[in-house]
Amino acid sequence: MEKFLVTGALGQIGTELVVRLREMYGEENVLPTDIRMPERGPMVGKSFEILDVTDKERVMEVVEAFQPDSILHLAALLSATAEENPELAWHINMGGLFNTIEAARIYGTQYFTPSSIGSFGPSTPKDNTPQHTLMRPTTMYGVNKVAGELLLDYYYTKFGLDTRSVRFPGLISFMQEPGGGTTDYAVEIYFDAIRKGEYTSFIDKGTYMDMMFMDDAIDAIIDLLHADPEKLKTRNAFNVSAMSIEPEMVAESIRKHIPDFKLNYDVDPVRQGIAESWPNSLDCSEAKEQWDFNPKYDLDKMTEVMLKNIKVKVTEQ
Ligand code: AKB
């Protein structure tokens, strides 16, 4: 049975990825790690390691002890937090990536880490952004993501490391709210729709960004990890997305279930600036051609699942 080590396991992606991997491969074959122990949720009381990815010695120790087949490195600061503290972002995002990819090289594991739409910048073509194009981001997060993509290519070419990655758009989930991202409005809006019947968006009307429901994101990671290596020509990161949306479109979709839902705006100039430097929509054809990327959720289907599950969550609280 394959074994997976996950860093940043208590984050938005890790929370759902660990559950899915454990369902597929068994609890003993998936080791979640993070800088703190889980206090609630499905990881409580199961095997878990405290791991600060900037501590190289400890990264090596945990990898050596668990002997994973794949390292899934998720620990990172998101775009808005990284912009508030660029030095810390460099330390965590680049330090963590370097230590974990080195561990993958030394212990001969497969390596996955997500890139992002944040790797693009204002000079990138905005619509149907190609897989291979200008990448000159103007945020620290974007600089980290481009450097990360280049490292994945470097380790693949120089050391033959089995590197795999995707450029994730905003990820939308009800299990774990994100923190510090530019696309977070698209998650908050659903929680506030249930809790308050209204939402004040920090991203302006008409600002299009790519998004994807978390189920599709988890499928994408697992499918890419198992894709035939012979067919993978892209080793830095594949464009992936399920929808290109802006706040009014999400509000309209919510109103199909909550007709009185109100959307207000109080635009945050920092996050708005970041959003405007990112693409409106991505061309995902290489992911479709090389490993059959095929997201299942469009906006309305996602809205239905989000509202239903958040309602249950909020009622139980
Ligand atoms: C963020 O907004 O920072 C992330 C991302 C798109 O990488 N969700």
Boltz pocket constraint, residues with backbone or C-beta under 6 A from the ligand:
constraints:
  - pocket:
      binder: B
      contacts: [[A, 78], [A, 79], [A, 80], [A, 115], [A, 116], [A, 117], [A, 118], [A, 168], [A, 169], [A, 170], [A, 171], [A, 180], [A, 181], [A, 182], [A, 183], [A, 184]]
      max_distance: 6.0
